[in-house]
């Protein structure tokens, strides 16, 4: 969520800090700030709103200094004001923080008893206050950090800048990611490799409980207990992934149009073209044939990808699947099948609730696998088997290409599992392989109706509510369509299983509410048509998402049709996802919304 950068350098850092923060804008934020040392004194500039507001402030009132820290804040405690923006500082220390300090209230009481009073509404300020108190009691800056961190409960990534220490930053992590970057006689800290990609491709990821003293050309890393530890230095490819919007109005639209290529790369990694089967490239840490049950956990759009995957694994591999959102799973503490498979889905690989679910499953004897886009992420590093998306950075907060590559990965894995379990063989495998191979072309064809979808979206932009309906594996796509619409256009939308229409939602139907029905020709389409008739009888405005056969048979019932290419029902959810993404995008664009960075949302949810 919040973004952190730090530089120990040998040239002015203010502009470099802002440039690094720009790499983290995709996470979502509502204020930003930096702090540097100027002749040993802590100086800060902060601003609410977008990063450009901070840049404008710096152009009028620059900061000097060759060491500094920066932060983009997504408000949790306290409004997104300049006062609450990071870095938080006392005359002795400045701190940037990603996460939540759960015990900050009791710490404030303890500090107040010694005369240390807060100036802000945030939980983060308590960290700067505590470090200051320890130094006032005679501890060195490094010892003050160690003493402060030992008192904190919750999730945090922290970077400390100290008065008079122009060659040192101190960092610590617990639950929230933090990376150290290595340069030529200078060092960097960041929330992820992308934050550091402007400066270096050599990165170390701090592990849980680590803290580090960073000086020019060196990082001395210590474990939670204080012993010196060595962490691997990775050569990352993040610098090659610095992206621009190119000819597109928004990153989200660019990423929608990148999906044929992104999905093609996923399918290409699984298909054995000579044998006409699917296989994984690296040995698995488990055998699908031995599993009695699979547990899937994820959050947001990744969760909905998992719900589609449940349909596929149960149908094509006859493997029972339990799925839950990470924030529910981690506290439900469910019993797990011995030697079961736990699969976790996350674009960032840092989602806090998903990571907590992973650790619960690992502690309870499960095989751990993950589907992630960031291969150096915490979830990937703590998994025994990793299925990387490799769809490139996804800058838009609303997931698009990560979602469809998650779906493509799960589709391929379901066939791999079906083969291993003896459920799929011969012509059936060939049929599904062919469906997957034709998928990128079908997505490209689905994108060709964008202009028509944009016109339909113009009408939806005038509504205050919308319903999405689907059946079978298209039901989660209805949920995803509703999620996309509300998160970027701010129009209230709900997704339902079409068979649930009469169990409540039909009470909302009138001529003002668009009802988007996802019903390509398949074994369930006639059932969905009966629900369409119920909507039509009540004057509902039906937008039908279907294929040529479906448009011919029941398109007359709809006010408008989005006609997608005819594909095998196996991959129909992936193709249908393109239409609901475009519908949400163009609705939001018509309304002039901030499509890439919707209000109140963050790309990577690294706290509860």
TORPA-955897 format. One record per atom (N, C-alpha, C): residue in one letter; x, y, z. Coordinates in pm, whole numbers, plus 50000, padded with zeros to 5 digits. Example, Ala and Ser with C-alpha at 12.3 -4.5 7.8 and 13.67 -1.06 7.14 Angstrom:
BEGIN
a513194943150780/a512304955050780/a513204967050780/s512854977550708/s513674989450714/s512905000350787/
//
This chain:
BEGIN
x500844988150000/x500005000050000/x500885012450000/x501305017350117/x502205028850119/x503505025250048/x504155035349991/x505415033249922/x506555039749997/x507695032950005/x508855037750079/x510065037949988/x510865048649996/x512175049049931/x513165055650026/x514415052050009/x515495058350085/x516775057950005/x517595068250016/x518865068949943/x519965073950035/x521065066650038/x522325071550096/x523235073849977/x523435086249937/x524115088949811/x525285098349824/x525735103149707/x526835112849704/x526495124549612/x525205125949581/x524705137349504/x523325140949559/x522795152649527/x521495156549582/x520425146049555/x519615143149658/x518675131849649/x517215135949634/x516865148449654/x515445152149658/x514725148149529/x515265152049415/x514605148649288/x514605133649264/x515665126949306/x515735112449289/x514695105349375/x514475110449495/x513435104649581/x512065105949517/x511775117549461/x510475119649397/x510335110549276/x511395108949198/x511345099949082/x511095085549125/x511715081449234/x511505067849284/x510065066149334/x509545076449401/x508165075749447/x507195074649330/x507535080949218/x506685080049099/x506575065649051/x507625057649073/x507575043549037/x506575035849123/x506205041549238/x505295034749330/x503875040349326/x503615049649234/x502275055449228/x501205045049202/x501585034249131/x500605023949099/x499995017549223/x500665018849338/x500135012649459/x498895019949512/x498715032349471/x497645040349526/x498115048049647/x497705060749661/x498155068949773/x497325081649776/x497395088949887/x496645101449896/x497465112849955/x498755110649980/x499675121450018/x501095116349996/x502045125649997/x503435121749974/x504355131550044/x505595127050070/x506565135850134/x507965130150129/x508945138750149/x510335134450159/x510995142050274/x512105136450321/x512945143150421/x514405140750383/x515225150850400/x516665149850376/x517415155850493/x518725153950493/x519585160850589/x520325172050515/x520195184150566/x520905195750511/x521835200750621/x523155198250602/x524135201350707/x523745194650839/x523265182350828/x522945174550946/x521555176751001/x520845187050955/x519515190151006/x518425183450922/x517405178150988/x516295171750917/x515395182450856/x515175181450726/x514285190450654/x513235182150582/x511985187050583/x510895179350521/x510085187950425/x509505181250324/x508455187150241/x507375176450223/x506125180250249/x505015170750239/x503835177650171/x502965169750111/x501805175450044/x500705164950033/x499445169050054/x498345159650029/x498105158249879/x497375147749842/x497045145849701/x498155139249623/x498185142049494/x499105135149403/x500545140049420/x501445132149365/x502875134949376/x503245148249313/x502485152449213/x502785165249148/x502685176649248/x501825175349349/x501715185849450/x502995187049532/x503605175649561/x504885175849631/x505975181749541/x505975177649414/x506975182849320/x506865197949306/x505635203049301/x505445217449291/x505965224549415/x505725218649530/x506215224649654/x507735224949655/x508365214149607/x509825213649603/x510405223449502/x509695226149394/x510195235749296/x510225249849354/x509305252749446/x509265265849511/x510165266549634/x510375254949697/x511135254549823/x511985241849823/x513115241749751/x513895229549732/x514505224449861/x514905211549856/x515635205349966/x517025201649919/x518025204649999/x519395200149974/x519625187150048/x520805181150025/x521185169150099/x521425157250010/x522355148550050/x522705136649974/x522195123850040/x521365125250141/x520725113850207/x519285117650235/x518365108050216/x516975111550241/x516045099550231/x514815101850273/x513765091650268/x512515097850207/x511665089650148/x510435094350087/x509305084550107/x508075089250084/x506905081050118/x505685085650040/x504925075949990/x503565078649943/x502625071650040/x501665079050095/x500825073850202/x499415070850154/x498915059350194/x497505055950180/x496925056150320/x496025065550346/x495595068450483/x494905056550548/x495355053150669/x494665043450753/x494245050450883/x495225055850955/x494925063451077/x495105078351045/x494015085751051/x494105100051026/x493845103650881/x493255115250860/x492885119850726/x494125122250640/x493955122250506/x495095124550416/x495455139350406/x496005144650513/x496395158750518/x497915160050518/x498395172350500/x499845174450508/x500375171050646/x499625174350750/x500075171350886/x500285156450907/x499395148250851/x499475133850870/x500395126850769/x500865134250670/x501725128150569/x503085124550627/x503705114250571/x505065110350609/x506065118550526/x507295119250568/x507885113650689/x507415120850816/x507285113050924/x507055118951055/x508415121651119/x508475132451196/x509805136451243/x509735143451378/x510835142051450/x511165150351565/x512485157151527/x513005165951610/x514315171751576/x515435161351563/x515235149251616/x516295139351618/x516165128351512/x514955125951463/x514765114651372/x513555117051282/x513635112251159/x512495111851067/x512255097351028/x510975093751013/x510615079750987/x509555079050877/x509705069050789/x508625065350697/x508185051250731/x506885048450715/x506315035950765/x505255030850669/x505345018250635/x504265011250566/x503755000550660/x502455000350685/x501874990450773/x500974996750877/x500714989450982/x499864994151091/x500514990251223/x500654999951313/x501154997251449/x499934994551536/x499694981951567/x498454978151634/x498384983151778/x499534984351844/x499534988351985/x499905003052003/x499645011351902/x500115025251911/x499415032852023/x498165029352056/x497465036752162/x498155034652297/x498485022252328/x499155019852458/x500545026052458/x501215026252342/x502525032652335/x502415047752355/x501365053752302/x501165068252321/x500955071552468/x500225062952538/x500015065152682/x501365064552755/x502165054652719/x503485053152781/x504375065152752/x504325070052628/x505155081552590/x504665094352658/x503335095852667/x502785107752729/x503225109052875/x503375097552942/x503805097853082/x505195103753096/x505985103052987/x507335108852988/x507375122352919/x506205127752884/x506135141052826/x506245141752675/x506145130552606/x506205130252459/x504785129752404/x504365140352337/x502985141552290/x502925142052138/x501915135652078/x501825135151932/x501335148351873/x501685150451748/x501205161951672/x500205158051564/x500135145151534/x499305140451423/x498255130751472/x497445125751376/x496415115751407/x496855101651370/x498115099751339/x498545087051282/x499115077551387/x499125064851351/x499805054951434/x501315055451411/x501725059851292/x503145059351254/x504005068851337/x503445080251378/x504235090151449/x504835084651578/x504155074551635/x504645068951761/x506035062951744/x506375058351623/x507695052451600/x508785063051615/x508565074651553/x509555085451566/x509665090051711/x508535090851780/x508555095251919/x509335085452008/x509105072451985/x509785062552069/x511295062652044/x511685063351917/x513125063751887/x513765075951952/x513045087251949/x513565099452010/x513735097752161/x512745091452223/x512855089552368/x514065080952403/x514265070152326/x515415061452355/x516725069052338/x516815077552236/x518055085352218/x518205095652328/x517095101652372/x517175111052484/x517665104052611/x517415090952620/x517885083252736/x519325078552720/x519945081952604/x521365079152588/x521725068252489/x520715061852427/x521025051452331/x521505057452199/x522345050052129/x522765054151994/x521595052651899/x521635058851780/x520535057251684/x520245042551652/x521275034451629/x521045020351595/x520395013051712/x520895015351831/x520305008951949/x518885013851973/x518625026451944/x517275031951960/x516285025151866/x516735022351744/x515865015151650/x515555001251703/x516594994251746/x516374980651796/x515424980751915/x515574990152004/x514694990952121/x513274994552080/x513135003551983/x511815007751936/x511084996251868/x511764989551776/x511134978751699/x510694967451791/x511434964951896/x511084954051988/x509764956652059/x509344969252063/x508094972952133/x506884973152040/x507104972351910/x506024974151814/x505274961051788/x503944962151782/x503094950951741/x502364954951614/x502284945551520/x501594948451395/x502474945451276/x502164951851165/x502934950151041/x503634963151010/x504914962250971/x505604974650940/x506824972250852/x507064981850767/x508364983950705/x508744998250743/x509945000050796/x510355012850851/x511725016850798/x511895029750771/x513215035250741/x513405047750827/x514555048350896/x514865059150988/x515995067750932/x515825080950942/x516845090950907/x517155098951033/x518425099951069/x518795106051197/x519525119351179/x519225128651267/x519945141351274/x521445138751287/x522215145151201/x523665144451208/x524285132051148/x523465122251104/x524005109651049/x523865109950896/x524795116550829/x524675118650684/x525165106950601/x525545096050667/x526025084350595/x525265071750637/x524075073050696/x523425060950749/x521905062150749/x521255051750699/x519825049350720/x519685036050792/x518635034750873/x518355022050939/x516955017750898/x516815005050862/x515554999650812/x515154987350891/x513854984450896/x513354972450964/x512064968050898/x511814954950901/x510554950050845/x509984938850931/x508664939050938/x507894928251000/x506524928050933/x506294918550846/x505004917350781/x504834925350654/x505564936350638/x505494944550517/x506824943750444/x506814943150311/x508054941050236/x508974953150236/x510274950350226/x511274960850216/x512504954950148/x513054962550053/x514214957849976/x515374967649990/x516594962249983/x517824970049985/x518444969249846/x518784980949789/x519424981349658/x520874985849668/x521724979849585/x523164982349589/x523604990449467/x524245001749492/x524785010049385/x526285011749399/x526825020849320/x528265023849327/x528485034249436/x528975029749551/x529225038449666/x527965045549714/x526805040049682/x525565045249737/x524595033649753/x523595035549838/x522665024849869/x521235030049864/x520305020649847/x518915024349830/x518025015049911/x516875020249951/x515855012350018/x514525014849947/x513695004549937/x512415006349871/x511424995549906/x510154998649884/x509094988949912/x509194976749822/x509694978449701/x509894967149610/x510974970649509/x511294961049423/x512364963249326/x512024974249228/x510744976049198/x510354986449103/x510695000249157/x510605002049288/x510955014849349/x512425018149328/x513245007749317/x514685009549305/x515185008449161/x514275005649068/x514685002148932/x515355013548857/x515145025948900/x515815037248836/x517305037648870/x517695030648978/x519045032249031/x519895019549026/x519245007849036/x520034995549048/x519204983549009/x519884972748970/x519214959948947/x519724949249043/x520464953449147/x520974944249248/x520224946949379/x519454937149421/x518514939349531/x518554927549628/x518514930749757/x518324920949863/x516974923349929/x516224912649951/x514934913850016/x515084910350164/x514774920050250/x514834917250393/x513794906750427/x514154897550514/x513244887050557/x512534891250685/x511534883450721/x510694886850835/x511534889050961/x511344900851022/x512064904151144/x513434910351123/x513904910950998/x515224916850971/x515234931850996/x516404936851032/x516634951251031/x518054953450979/x518284965350921/x519544967550850/x520064981650874/x521384982450887/x522074995350894/x522714997450757/x522265007650686/x522655009950547/x523575022050540/x524765019850489/x525775030450471/x526305029450329/x527045039450281/x527485039250141/x528165026050103/x527565019150004/x528145006749953/x527954994550039/x527174995350146/x527104984150239/x525774983850313/x525294971650339/x524124969750426/x524474958950527/x524504962550654/x524724952850761/x523354948350810/x522994935850778/x521644930850807/x521694921850930/x520724923851017/x520654916151140/x519274909751153/x519224898551219/x517954891751243/x517194898751356/x515994893951379/x515184899551487/x515934899151620/x516744888651640/x517474887051767/x518724895651772/x519124901651659/x520274910451657/x521544904351603/x521514891651563/x522714885251508/x522884889051361/x524134889851317/x524424893251178/x523994881751087/x523344885250973/x522884875150878/x523254879650737/x523394869950649/x523634872650508/x522374869550429/x521964878650344/x520814876550257/x521284877150112/x520644869250029/x521034868149889/x520814881349816/x521784884949732/x521624896549643/x521094891349509/x519924896049470/x519274891549347/x519564901349234/x519724895949116/x519774904248995/x518344904948944/x517714916548950/x516314917748911/x516194922848769/x515004921048713/x514724926548580/x513744938148587/x513594943848707/x512594954448723/x512904966448636/x514204969548614/x514534981448537/x514054980348393/x513984967948341/x513504966348204/x512004967548195/x511354968148311/x509904968548312/x509354982448339/x510204992748341/x509695006348357/x508795009348237/x507595013348265/x506585013848159/x506045027948140/x505585030248019/x504905042547983/x503535039047926/x502665048847925/x501325046347871/x501305045247719/x502345050647655/x502375050247508/x501175057847452/x500505052147352/x499385059447289/x498085058647368/x498075051647480/x496835049347553/x496565060647652/x495285063047676/x494885073747767/x495215070247912/x495095057447946/x495355052948082/x496155040048079/x496875037348188/x497565024648200/x496585012948195/x495405014548255/x494455003548255/x494084999448113/x493875009148026/x493525005847888/x494694999047818/x495905003947843/x497084997547786/x497184983047831/x496944980747958/x497064967348012/x495964958047963/x494784963647938/x493714955647875/x494174950847737/x494804959647662/x495224956147526/x496474947447525/x497164946147635/x498324937347643/x497954922747669/x496664920047690/x496254906747734/x496434895547631/x496224897847503/x496494886647410/x497924881447422/x498874890547429/x500274886547440/x500564880347575/x500034886247682/x500304881147817/x499744867047834/x498524864747787/x497924851447799/x498644841447709/x499074846047592/x499824837247502/x501094832047568/x501784840747642/x503014836447709/x502724826047817/x501604827747888/x501244817847990/x500974804347926/x500124804247825/x499774791647760/x501014785047700/x501884793247640/x503094787847579/x504004780847677/x503964784947804/x504824778547904/x504284764847946/x503014762147920/x502404749547962/x502234739347849/x502034744047728/x501674734947619/x502904727647566/x502824714547563/x503814706247494/x503254703647355/x503744711147258/x503134710847124/x503364697547053/x504444690947083/x504714678147016/x503794667147068/x503534667247200/x502694656947261/x501224660947269/x500944673847243/x499574679247253/x499014676847393/x499844679747493/x499434678847632/x499884691547703/x499564692547831/x500024703647913/x500954698348021/x501984705848051/x502934701848154/x503534714248218/x503984712948342/x504664724048409/x506154723248376/x506804734848372/x508214735248333/x509144730348442/x508834733748567/x509694729948678/x509044718748759/x509844709848819/x509264699048901/x508394704649013/x507274698049036/x506364702249143/x506824696449277/x506474703449384/x506794698649519/x505724689149570/x504764685649486/x503654676849523/x503224669349398/x502354659549417/x501804651849306/x500294653649307/x499744659249198/x498284661149192/x497544648049215/x498124636749172/x497444623849184/x497234619849330/x498074625149420/x497994621049561/x497094630049644/x496584640849587/x495834650549666/x494394646049688/x493904648249809/x492484645849836/x491694658849836/x492404669949848/x491714682849857/x492704694149830/x492174704949774/x492994716849752/x492314728749820/x493114737149883/x492634749249948/x493194761249873/x492324770449835/x492734782449762/x492384794649846/x493314804049854/x493054816449926/x493634828049848/x492894839049845/x493314851049771/x492414862449816/x492654874249761/x491864886049796/x491454893449669/x490304900149673/x489874908749565/x489704901249433/x490214907249326/x490104901249194/x490804887649189/x491934886149258/x492624873249260/x491744862449321/x490944865949421/x489994856349478/x489004851749373/x488514861149292/x487534857449189/x488164848549083/x489444850649054/x490144841348965/x490154827349028/x490364826849158/x490354814049227/x489004807249224/x487914815049228/x486584809149222/x486354802649085/x486774809448977/x486704803048845/x487534790248845/x488734791048903/x489604779348910/x488954767648982/x488154770449083/x487454759749155/x486564752049059/x485824758948973/x484994751948874/x485844742948786/x486984748148741/x487834740348650/x488454728248718/x489034730048836/x489684718848904/x488684707948941/x487504711948983/x486534701849022/x485964694648901/x485804701748788/x485234695448670/x486274687248593/x487434693048570/x488414686748481/x489444678048552/x489544679348683/x490494671048759/x489814663248871/x488524665548892/x487774659049000/x488514660549132/x489034672549153/x489764675749276/x488924685449358/x488454681449475/x487654690649558/x488474702849597/x487824714549591/x488524727149619/x487724735249720/x488394739549825/x487834749549917/x488484762849885/x487684773449881/x488254786649853/x487684796749950/x488534805849993/x488114816050088/x488954828550066/x488384840050097/x489184852250095/x490164851850211/x491344857250188/x492414856150287/x492044861550423/x491314872650427/x490984879050555/x490014870650637/x489234862050572/x488344852950645/x489074840050680/x489834834950585/x490524822250606/x491474822950724/x492224833950734/x493294834650835/x492754834050977/x491494838250998/x490924838051132/x489954826451152/x489504820351043/x488594808951055/x489324796551105/x490624795851076/x491474784651118/x490824771151085/x490574768650957/x489874756350919/x490744744050934/x490124732550957/x490884720050951/x491284717350807/x492464711850787/x493004709650653/x493314694850633/x493084690250511/x493364676350478/x494854673450491/x495244662250548/x496674659050558/x497334659050420/x498494665450412/x499264665950287/x498454672050173/x497544681150206/x496774687850102/x497594698650034/x497034703849925/x497684714749853/x497004727849888/x497784737849926/x497274751349950/x497844760349841/x496944766749766/x497344775049653/x496954789449682/x497884798749662/x497674812849693/x497874821049568/x496974830649547/x496974838649424/x497114853349463/x498104860149404/x498344874149436/x499164880449326/x498714891749273/x499514898749172/x500834903249233/x500774910149345/x501984915849405/x502824905549478/x502174895049527/x502874885549612/x503154890649751/x502534901849788/x502754907749920/x501444909949996/x500314905349944/x499024907750007/x499024902050149/x498794910550247/x499004906750387/x498124895150430/x496824895750398/x495924885150441/x496234871950371/x496594872650244/x496964860350171/x498234854350228/x499194862850261/x500444857950319/x500194851450455/x499314857350535/x498994851350665/x498324837750647/x497444836550546/x496824823650519/x497864813350476/x498824817650396/x499904808650353/x500654803250474/x500994812050565/x501784807750680/x500984798350770/x499684800550779/x498844791250855/x498874777350790/x498734777050658/x498734764150588/x500084757250596/x501164764850584/x502494758950595/x502714752850733/x502204759650836/x502354754550972/x501474742350997/x500504739950907/x499604728650923/x499824717950817/x501064716950770/x501474705550690/x500994705150547/x500614716750490/x500154716950352/x501314719050255/x501174713650134/x502064717250025/x501714731549984/x502704740249968/x502444754349943/x502824757749799/x501854763049725/x502084767649588/x501444781249571/x501944788849475/x501394802349455/x501394806049308/x500454814749275/x500354820949143/x500594835849166/x501744840949122/x502124854749150/x502724861249025/x502704874349024/x503324881748914/x504734886348950/x504984888349079/x506294893149124/x507054881449183/x508004876249106/x508674863749144/x509584865349264/x509984877849297/x510844880049413/x510044883349538/x508714882449531/x507854886549641/x507924876749758/x507364881049870/x507374872649990/x506584859849969/x505404860749909/x504594848749887/x505334838949798/x505984843849694/x506744835049606/x507894828549681/x508604836349762/x509764831049832/x509374820749938/x508154821649991/x507724812350094/x506924800650038/x506844799649905/x506134788549840/x507124778049792/x506704765549795/x507544754749743/x507434753649591/x506264756649537/x506074756949392/x505474770449354/x506024776749252/x505584790049210/x505214789549062/x504044795049029/x503594796048892/x503554810948856/x504624816048797/x504704830548772/x503834834848655/x503214846548668/x502394851948559/x503254858148450/x504274865548492/x505204872448401/x504454880848297/x503444888048346/x502694896748255/x503234910948258/x504344913448329/x504904926848338/x504214934848445/x504774946448480/x504154954748584/x502734958448546/x501844957448643/x500464961848624/x500294974648705/x500214985848636/x500224998948702/x498825003048746/x497825000448663/x496455003748701/x496054996248827/x495425003348921/x495014996849045/x494024985549019/x493084987748927/x492114977348893/x492794966948805/x492854954748853/x493604944248784/x492914940048654/x493704938448550/x493194933948420/x494054922348368/x495254925548321/x496084914848263/x496544904948369/x496694909248493/x497034899748599/x495884889948620/x494644894948613/x493474886348631/x493394875748521/x493514879948396/x493374870148288/x494564860448284/x495744864948321/x496864855448327/x496744846148448/x496144850848556/x495824841848666/x494834831148620/x493804835448546/x492834825848494/x493484815948399/x494324821048308/x494994812148213/x495884802048285/x496584806648389/x497434797748466/x496614786948535/x495504790848597/x494654781248666/x494014771448567/x493644776448449/x493074767548347/x494094756948307/x495314761148280/x496364751648243/x496634741748356/x496704746748478/x496974737848591/x495854727748612/x494614731748586/x493504722348603/x493614710748505/x494104713448384/x494304702748287/x495494694048328/x496584700448374/x497724692748425/x497254683348536/x496434688648627/x495924680448737/x495024669348685/x494184672548587/x493304662348530/x494064651048465/x495154654448397/x495994644048337/x496634635348446/x497174641848549/x497864634448655/x496914625348732/x495654629248742/x494674621648820/x493914611648734/x494274610848605/x493624601048518/x492224604848476/x491844617248494/x490504621848455/x490484625848308/x491564631648260/x491664636348122/x492724628348047/x492414625247925/x493384618247840/x492934619447695/x493854616447604/x493534615147463/x492844627047402/x491714624647337/x491004634947261/x490544646447350/x490194643447474/x489714654147563/x490834663847595/x492034658647620/x493174667547644/x493454675747519/x493434669347403/x493654676447277/x492624687647259/x491384684947293/x490324694947281/x490604707147369/x491044704747492/x491304715747583/x492574723147547/x493584715947500/x494804722447453/x494494731747337/x493684726947244/x493304735447130/x492554747847176/x491674746147274/x490944757747327/x491894767947385/x492904763247457/x493874772447517/x494734779147410/x495114771747308/x495944777447203/x495214788147124/x493904786847110/x493134796947035/x492724808847123/x493004807947252/x492574818347346/x493154832047316/x494474833547292/x494994847047264/x494334853647145/x494084845947038/x493404851546922/x491974855646954/x491294847747038/x489934851147077/x489894864047159/x490904865847247/x490974878247324/x491194890147232/x492074888347132/x492304899047035/x491014902546961/x490234892546926/x488954895046859/x487974902146952/x487974898347080/x487094904947177/x487414919747190/x488674923247174/x489074937347183/x488584945547063/x488234938946955/x487804946146834/x486434952646850/x485664948346950/x484344954446970/x484404965547074/x485594970747099/x485754981047202/x484894993447174/x484844997947051/x484075010047020/x482595008047054/x482074996347025/x480684993447058/x480484993247209/x481434987147281/x481344986847428/x481415000847485/x482245009347426/x482365023147474/x481025030447461/x480295027747354/x478995034147336/x477985028947438/x478005015947464/x477125010347567/x477475016147704/x478775017847728/x479225023447856/x478725037547876/x478565044947769/x478045058647781/x476675058647849/x475845048747813/x474535047647876/x474625043148020/x475515033748047/x475665028848185/x476185039848276/x476965049048222/x477525059848305/x476455068848364/x475235068148311/x474145076348363/x473375069348475/x473685056748500/x472975049048602/x473625051048738/x472875048248842/x473425048648977/x473635034749033/x473055024648968/x473185010749012/x473245001848888/x473834989948904/x473864980248796/x473924966248855/x473374956648779/x473444942548817/x474194934848710/x474994924948753/x475684915848663/x475234901648697/x474874893848594/x474414880248614/x475244870448533/x475514858648590/x476194847948518/x475954834748588/x476194823848516/x476044810448573/x477334802648559/x477494792548645/x478674784048638/x479934792448650/x480974789248572/x482224796848583/x482104811148532/x480954814648475/x480724828548436/x480114836648550/x479664830048655/x479194837248773/x480314845448837/x481524839848859/x482594848448911/x482954859848817/x482754858348687/x483004869348595/x481974880348615/x480744876548648/x479734886648684/x480164894148810/x480694886948908/x481194893449029/x482344902848995/x483234898348906/x484364906648866/x483894918948789/x482894917448702/x482364929048629/x481804939448723/x481064934848825/x480514944248923/x481624950949003/x482624943249042/x483754948849117/x484474959449035/x484764956348910/x485464965848824/x484674978748810/x483364977548786/x482554989448763/x482544998448886/x482344992649002/x482235001149120/x483585006749164/x484674999249143/x485935004249195/x486535015349110/x486185016548982/x486775027348903/x485775037848858/x484465034348853/x483465044448812/x482675049748931/x482735042449044/x482005045849167/x480495044149151/x480065036849050/x478665033049036/x478435020349116/x477415020249199/x477125008449278/x476734996949185/x477374985549201/x477094974049117/x477204961349200/x476384951549165/x476404938649234/x476394927449131/x477144916949159/x477144905049076/x476404893849144/x475634886249068/x474854875249124/x474924862949034/x474794851249096/x474494839349019/x473104841148960/x472974838748829/x471694841748762/x470524834548828/x470764822548879/x469694815148944/x469244821249075/x469994830649128/x469634837449253/x468764849749229/x468504852849103/x467774865149071/x466464866049146/x465714855049148/x464394855349212/x464474855249364/x465694853349418/x465844852749563/x466204866249623/x465814876849556/x466044890149612/x466384900949512/x467424899349430/x467864910249342/x466804915149245/x465884906549206/x464884910749107/x464014922149161/x463994923949292/x463234935049350/x463794948549307/x465054948849267/x465684961349226/x465444964849080/x464984955149003/x464934957048858/x463844966748817/x464244977148744/x463304986148676/x464014991848554/x463385001248487/x463935006248362/x465185014748380/x465545018148504/x466725026648526/x467995018648551/x467865005548577/x469014997548617/x469474988748502/x470704990848452/x471244981648353/x471544968048417/x471164957648346/x471414943948391/x472314937348288/x473564935148324/x474534929348231/x474514914248251/x474094907148147/x473934892548152/x475044886248070/x475864877948134/x476984871448065/x476544857248031/x476234854947903/x475624842247864/x476044837947724/x477304834147704/x477664827947576/x476994814247564/x476974808747444/x476304795947421/x477044784647493/x476394778647590/x476944767047657/x475794759047715/x476104749047794/x475064740147845/x474134747047945/x474514758747994/x473694765948092/x472994778148033/x473244781247907/x472754793947853/x471234794647853/x470544783547826/x469084783947824/x468524787247962/x469194782448066/x468774785848202/x468904800948225/x469994806648177/x470214820948195/x469204829048114/x468824824047996/x467834831047914/x466514832447988/x466154822248066/x464904823448143/x464994834648244/x466174837048301/x466354848348393/x466274861648318/x466814861848197/x466694873948114/x465224877348089/x464424867148064/x463004869548040/x462334875948162/x462764871748279/x462204877548401/x462594892248414/x463814895548375/x464254909448379/x463484917648275/x463374912148153/x462684919248045/x461234922048081/x460584912648149/x459174914448187/x458974925848284/x460044929948349/x459954940848447/x460614953648398/x460844954048269/x461354966348208/x462824968748226/x463594958648270/x465014960248292/x465774962648162/x466844970448170/x467684973448054/x468774962848043/x468574953147956/x469484941847946/x470624944847849/x471844942847897/x473034942747811/x473524928347809/x473424921947695/x473764907947683/x475194906247631/x476004899047706/x477364895547664/x477314880947619/x477504878647489/x477304865347436/x478214863147316/x477924852647238/x478664849747116/x477684850046999/x478134848346875/x477194849546760/x475984840446771/x476174828246817/x475044819046828/x474044824046933/x474574829047046/x473684834147149/x472964846747107/x473664855447032/x473024867746983/x471894864546888/x472084854246805/x471044850546709/x469824844546777/x470054836546882/x468924829446943/x468154837847044/x468824846547119/x468074854147219/x468544868647233/x469244873647132/x469694887447137/x468564897547128/x467444893647065/x466324903047051/x465734907047185/x465964899047285/x465414901947417/x466174913247488/x467404915847441/x468254925547507/x468134939347444/x468404949547522/x468474962947469/x469724964647383/x470834958647429/x472104959547358/x472854946447374/x473654942947272/x474434930547275/x475924933547257/x476724926847333/x478164926547311/x478484912547260/x478864911547135/x479064898547071/x480544895147070/x480894884847143/x482274880147153/x482484868247060/x483724864947027/x483954853346942/x483494840447009/x483074831046930/x482664818046983/x483904810047021/x483944805347144/x485084797747194/x484574785647270/x485474776647301/x485144765147384/x484684770147521/x483644764147579/x483164768747711/x484264768947817/x485284760447802/x486384760047898/x487044773747914/x487264780747804/x487974793547811/x487034805547799/x485734803147792/x484774814147779/x484864824247893/x485114820248018/x485234830448125/x486354840448099/x487464835948040/x488594844848016/x488244855047908/x487584850547803/x487184859747695/x486124869347746/x485174864547826/x484124873247879/x484704883847972/x485794880648040/x486424890448130/x486844902948055/x487244901547928/x487664913147849/x486524923147836/x485324918047811/x484184926947789/x483814934647915/x483854928148031/x483474935448153/x484564945348193/x485834942248160/x486904952048184/x486694964548100/x486424962547971/x486214973947881/x484974981847919/x483944974847961/x482704981648001/x482964990648122/x483664985548220/x483984993648338/x484905005148301/x485925002148221/x486885012548184/x486195024248114/x485415021248012/x484825032147933/x483735039448011/x483045032448101/x482085039448188/x482815049548275/x483895045248337/x484675054348422/x485285065748340/x485775062648220/x486365073048136/x485315083348095/x484105078948063/x483025088348030/x482735097748148/x482885092348269/x482595100248389/x483765109048431/x484895107648363/x486085115448398/x486755111048526/x486565098348564/x487165093348689/x488665091048671/x489365090448783/x490795087348782/x490915072148769/x490955067448646/x490855053148620/x492005045348681/x493215050248666/x494385042648712/x494555042748862/x494095053248927/x494265054349072/x492945058349137/x491995049049143/x490695052249201/x490815056649346/x489885065049387/x489935070249524/x489855058749626/x490585060549733/x490555051549849/x491155037749825/x491645034949704/x492135021549674/x493655021349664/x494225009749693/x495655007549679/x495894995149595/x497004995149523/x497304983749436/x497734971549515/x498604973749609/x499164962649686/x498744964349832/x497854955549880/x497304957150014/x498174949250112/x499134956250170/x500134949650253/x499844950850402/x498644955750436/x498204955950576/x496794950450580/x496324946950701/x494954942050714/x493954953350685/
//
